């Protein structure tokens, strides 16, 4: 798999586990060389995934 499309909320959600899981997921994508396709939001869970991918070199 070269890319994955991710849809998630523009808010952080009601539980602190949600942004933590989004960040971990983004880092895993980058670590495994999987590109992220998303709607471009820089906030909420979507932003957490995207930021983590970028920070991990993806």
C-alpha positions in Angstrom: 0.0 0.0 0.0 1.4 3.4 -1.0 -1.2 5.8 0.3 -4.2 5.7 2.7 -7.1 8.1 2.8 -8.1 9.1 6.3 -11.3 10.9 7.4 -11.7 12.2 10.9 -13.1 15.0 12.9 -12.1 18.7 12.9 -12.3 18.6 16.7 -10.1 16.7 19.2 -13.1 14.7 20.5 -14.3 14.2 24.1 -11.5 11.9 25.3 -7.8 12.5 25.4 -7.2 9.0 23.9 -8.5 10.2 20.6 -5.8 12.8 19.7 -3.1 10.5 21.2 -4.3 7.6 18.9 -4.4 9.9 15.9 -0.8 11.0 16.6 0.4 7.5 17.0 -1.4 6.4 13.8 0.2 9.3 11.8 3.7 8.4 13.1 3.1 4.7 12.1 2.1 5.7 8.6 5.3 7.7 8.1 7.4 5.0 9.6 6.1 2.5 7.1 6.4 4.8 4.2 2.6 5.1 3.6 1.5 8.5 2.3 -1.5 10.3 3.8 -4.4 11.5 1.7 -6.8 13.8 3.6 -9.0 16.8 3.4 -6.3 19.3 4.3 -7.6 20.3 7.7 -4.9 21.5 10.2 -7.2 21.2 13.3 -8.7 18.5 15.4 -8.0 14.8 14.9 -7.3 15.3 11.2 -4.6 17.9 12.1 -3.1 15.5 14.7 -2.7 12.7 12.1 -1.2 15.1 9.5 1.1 16.8 11.9 2.4 13.4 13.1 3.1 12.2 9.6 5.1 15.4 8.8 7.0 15.2 12.1 8.0 11.6 11.4 9.3 12.6 8.0 6.3 11.5 5.9 
